[in-house]
């Protein structure tokens, strides 16, 4: 019998002292295009997980500058080691982050792996780089060689609507060709937002490239978003919401709408995440 465990592979929270200001700044940058469902705090996230039936969430912190590596690593270790309570340690899986411009990226990636963390979060818009820039190939090669995966924001970002596309399917494919074997989770359905129909399908040719389900809106009737959710192989999709921005219950129901098969749901909601996180 299939279990009903749900792992949300793409979530965010902040230290309590920073959360109100951090959320305020991000909401202002979006200029009303998106309203968060959470307040960015740990306690609210755990409560919302209970309401949605989410057993574990992956915390995707982002180093927006090289100097933030250590503070993110330290918080991840503290969360893992129970400093923030037993429930947080058991239910929140920590990722770390390294900025591609970090001169010590190889050392820092090895440090992350040696601490037992399985991956890093990156965001090309907030970290100011392109996935297809040859200058980041050594960085992503080091991610691969450290045995880590990378999860990235991909496609349109509503806070950077005037910026050129830096992380769409074309850019992802270029990176995957340049760094064979890199395990890469392309957020937001592989970056299909803001890109031509079927562009995401180029990523099917890279067996270590996954996509997550963090669509901008479950109310959006965009046929391409629905097609990708319905047609992509279930063993290449992880359930992710981008919580605190998106409601986990609504997004889980949206996924179920397009993936009625119990075996597909098992892979998307649980098994693929466990494989990547080595749980």
VMD Tcl script that draws the C-alpha trace (Angstrom):
set ca {
  {0.00 0.00 0.00}
  {1.28 3.47 -0.89}
  {2.08 5.72 2.04}
  {0.80 9.27 2.12}
  {3.96 11.02 3.22}
  {4.46 14.45 1.66}
  {7.84 16.16 1.45}
  {7.86 19.80 0.35}
  {11.19 20.15 -1.44}
  {11.17 23.94 -1.86}
  {10.43 26.16 1.16}
  {11.87 29.14 3.00}
  {11.97 30.56 6.50}
  {14.07 33.18 8.30}
  {15.33 33.74 11.83}
  {12.47 35.20 13.86}
  {14.24 38.53 14.35}
  {14.74 38.96 10.60}
  {11.52 37.49 9.22}
  {9.21 40.55 9.35}
  {11.67 42.82 7.58}
  {12.81 40.16 5.10}
  {9.24 39.38 4.04}
  {8.38 43.09 3.87}
  {11.30 43.80 1.54}
  {10.48 40.89 -0.75}
  {6.79 41.78 -0.93}
  {7.68 45.37 -1.81}
  {9.96 44.19 -4.60}
  {7.08 42.21 -6.10}
  {4.90 45.35 -6.21}
  {1.71 43.51 -5.38}
  {2.19 40.67 -7.87}
  {2.24 38.04 -5.12}
  {1.05 37.82 -1.52}
  {2.68 35.36 0.89}
  {0.60 32.84 2.84}
  {3.11 32.63 5.71}
  {5.08 35.14 7.77}
  {8.50 33.58 7.19}
  {8.91 32.24 10.73}
  {9.74 28.73 11.84}
  {6.70 28.36 14.12}
  {4.24 29.38 11.42}
  {5.85 27.03 8.93}
  {5.54 24.03 11.25}
  {1.91 24.91 11.94}
  {1.12 25.27 8.24}
  {2.83 21.95 7.52}
  {0.48 20.30 10.01}
  {-2.55 21.85 8.32}
  {-1.39 20.64 4.89}
  {-0.31 17.17 5.98}
  {3.32 17.84 5.04}
  {5.68 15.59 6.99}
  {8.99 17.20 6.06}
  {10.05 20.44 4.37}
  {13.34 21.30 2.74}
  {14.67 24.73 3.74}
  {16.23 26.53 0.78}
  {18.30 29.45 2.06}
  {20.11 31.65 -0.46}
  {23.51 33.32 -0.08}
  {22.90 36.61 -1.88}
  {26.56 37.50 -1.33}
  {29.65 35.34 -0.67}
  {29.97 36.42 2.95}
  {26.64 34.79 3.86}
  {27.96 31.24 3.45}
  {28.97 30.79 7.08}
  {25.84 32.21 8.71}
  {23.64 29.98 6.53}
  {25.77 26.92 7.33}
  {25.72 27.70 11.04}
  {21.93 28.05 11.10}
  {21.51 24.84 9.12}
  {23.70 22.97 11.61}
  {21.86 24.48 14.57}
  {18.48 23.51 13.10}
  {19.69 19.99 12.39}
  {21.22 19.60 15.84}
  {18.07 20.56 17.74}
  {18.92 24.09 18.82}
  {15.53 25.22 17.46}
  {13.70 22.27 18.99}
  {13.19 18.59 18.35}
  {10.31 19.07 15.90}
  {12.31 21.43 13.69}
  {15.26 19.04 13.71}
  {13.09 16.10 12.70}
  {10.83 17.76 10.13}
  {12.95 20.45 8.46}
  {15.71 19.26 6.14}
  {18.40 21.87 5.68}
  {20.15 22.88 2.48}
  {23.03 25.33 2.41}
  {24.08 27.94 -0.12}
  {27.29 29.13 -1.73}
  {27.53 32.18 -3.96}
  {29.16 31.41 -7.34}
  {31.40 34.45 -6.83}
  {32.77 33.01 -3.58}
  {36.54 32.67 -4.09}
  {36.56 29.70 -1.70}
  {33.61 27.89 -3.28}
  {35.43 24.55 -3.54}
  {36.37 24.55 0.14}
  {32.90 25.66 1.18}
  {31.12 23.05 -0.95}
  {33.30 20.33 0.55}
  {32.56 21.69 4.01}
  {28.82 21.43 3.32}
  {29.20 17.84 2.13}
  {31.41 16.91 5.08}
  {28.72 18.21 7.45}
  {26.28 15.76 5.89}
  {24.11 18.21 3.98}
  {23.01 16.99 0.56}
  {22.55 20.08 -1.56}
  {22.63 23.82 -2.07}
  {20.10 26.42 -3.16}
  {21.00 28.99 -5.80}
  {19.08 31.85 -7.39}
  {20.56 33.37 -10.56}
  {18.64 36.64 -10.20}
  {19.51 37.28 -6.57}
  {23.08 36.06 -7.07}
  {23.52 37.91 -10.37}
  {24.71 35.22 -12.77}
  {23.50 33.23 -15.77}
  {23.29 29.45 -15.77}
  {24.82 29.36 -19.25}
  {27.80 31.57 -18.38}
  {31.02 29.55 -18.92}
  {32.47 31.24 -15.85}
  {30.14 29.24 -13.55}
  {31.11 25.85 -14.99}
  {33.93 25.35 -12.42}
  {31.48 26.20 -9.63}
  {28.88 23.66 -10.74}
  {31.57 21.08 -11.46}
  {32.64 21.47 -7.84}
  {29.01 21.02 -6.72}
  {28.90 17.74 -8.63}
  {32.31 16.60 -7.44}
  {31.35 17.24 -3.81}
  {28.41 14.86 -4.23}
  {25.86 17.63 -3.80}
  {22.81 18.57 -5.81}
  {21.76 22.12 -6.69}
  {18.20 23.39 -6.60}
  {17.69 26.64 -8.46}
  {15.03 29.18 -9.12}
  {14.30 28.80 -12.82}
  {12.29 30.82 -15.30}
  {10.42 34.04 -14.70}
  {10.85 35.83 -11.39}
  {8.13 38.35 -10.64}
  {10.62 40.52 -8.77}
  {12.86 40.83 -11.84}
  {10.37 41.28 -14.67}
  {12.61 43.74 -16.52}
  {15.65 41.46 -16.40}
  {16.69 39.16 -19.27}
  {16.10 35.43 -18.87}
  {19.07 33.99 -16.99}
  {17.75 30.60 -15.91}
  {15.22 29.26 -18.39}
  {15.28 25.81 -19.99}
  {17.79 26.89 -22.65}
  {20.23 28.11 -20.00}
  {19.67 25.00 -17.87}
  {20.36 22.72 -20.84}
  {23.58 24.59 -21.58}
  {24.73 24.06 -17.99}
  {23.81 20.37 -18.04}
  {25.84 19.84 -21.21}
  {28.80 21.67 -19.70}
  {28.69 19.73 -16.40}
  {27.68 16.12 -17.17}
  {26.30 14.27 -14.18}
  {25.33 17.39 -12.23}
  {22.21 16.65 -10.20}
  {20.04 19.69 -10.73}
  {16.52 20.50 -9.55}
  {14.99 23.14 -11.80}
  {12.45 25.06 -9.78}
  {9.06 26.23 -10.97}
  {8.41 23.35 -13.39}
  {11.81 23.69 -14.99}
  {11.44 27.39 -15.62}
  {8.58 27.09 -18.07}
  {7.20 30.46 -16.93}
  {8.26 33.20 -19.33}
  {9.57 30.72 -21.91}
  {8.12 29.25 -25.13}
  {5.83 26.20 -25.04}
  {7.66 22.86 -24.82}
  {10.96 24.59 -23.96}
  {11.16 22.62 -20.71}
  {11.08 19.34 -22.63}
  {14.69 19.88 -23.71}
  {15.60 18.98 -20.13}
  {14.21 15.47 -20.55}
  {17.47 14.60 -22.29}
  {19.42 15.04 -19.04}
  {18.60 12.15 -16.66}
  {19.98 13.95 -13.58}
  {17.78 17.01 -14.11}
  {14.58 17.17 -12.07}
  {11.85 19.80 -11.88}
  {9.77 20.93 -8.92}
  {6.09 21.84 -8.87}
  {6.29 25.39 -7.47}
  {3.98 27.10 -9.97}
  {3.33 30.82 -9.60}
  {-0.40 30.26 -9.16}
  {-2.65 27.20 -9.02}
  {-5.43 29.44 -10.35}
  {-3.46 30.09 -13.52}
  {-5.00 28.34 -16.52}
  {-1.73 28.47 -18.48}
  {-1.87 25.39 -20.74}
  {1.91 24.93 -20.77}
  {2.12 24.74 -16.99}
  {-0.67 22.18 -16.96}
  {0.90 20.18 -19.79}
  {4.26 19.90 -18.06}
  {2.60 18.83 -14.81}
  {0.52 16.22 -16.60}
  {3.09 14.84 -19.05}
  {6.54 14.89 -17.48}
  {7.84 11.55 -16.13}
  {6.84 11.16 -12.49}
  {10.33 10.01 -11.54}
  {11.71 13.42 -12.57}
  {9.35 15.62 -10.52}
  {9.55 16.62 -6.86}
  {6.74 18.30 -4.97}
  {7.80 21.82 -4.02}
  {5.72 24.89 -3.22}
  {8.07 27.83 -2.59}
  {6.35 28.18 0.81}
  {5.97 30.81 2.46}
  {4.73 32.20 -0.86}
  {2.38 29.39 -1.79}
  {-0.25 27.39 0.10}
  {0.87 23.77 0.43}
  {-2.65 22.32 0.53}
  {-3.72 24.13 -2.63}
  {-0.61 23.13 -4.52}
  {-0.84 19.49 -3.42}
  {-4.43 19.40 -4.67}
  {-3.31 20.95 -7.96}
  {-0.67 18.24 -8.41}
  {-3.21 15.51 -7.64}
  {-5.54 16.97 -10.25}
  {-3.03 16.31 -13.02}
  {-1.46 13.15 -11.57}
  {-4.27 10.81 -10.50}
  {-2.14 7.64 -10.58}
  {-1.17 6.58 -7.02}
  {2.29 5.42 -8.11}
  {2.99 8.77 -9.76}
  {1.87 10.61 -6.66}
  {4.12 8.46 -4.49}
  {7.16 9.41 -6.56}
  {6.31 13.10 -6.79}
  {5.26 13.67 -3.19}
  {7.82 11.47 -1.48}
  {10.11 8.97 -3.18}
  {12.05 11.29 -5.48}
  {12.76 13.68 -2.62}
  {14.00 10.82 -0.44}
  {16.29 9.70 -3.25}
  {17.83 13.15 -3.61}
  {18.09 13.74 0.13}
  {19.30 10.17 0.80}
  {16.68 9.67 3.49}
}
mol new
graphics top color blue
foreach p $ca { graphics top sphere $p radius 0.5 }
foreach p [lrange $ca 0 end-1] q [lrange $ca 1 end] { graphics top cylinder $p $q radius 0.2 }
display resetview
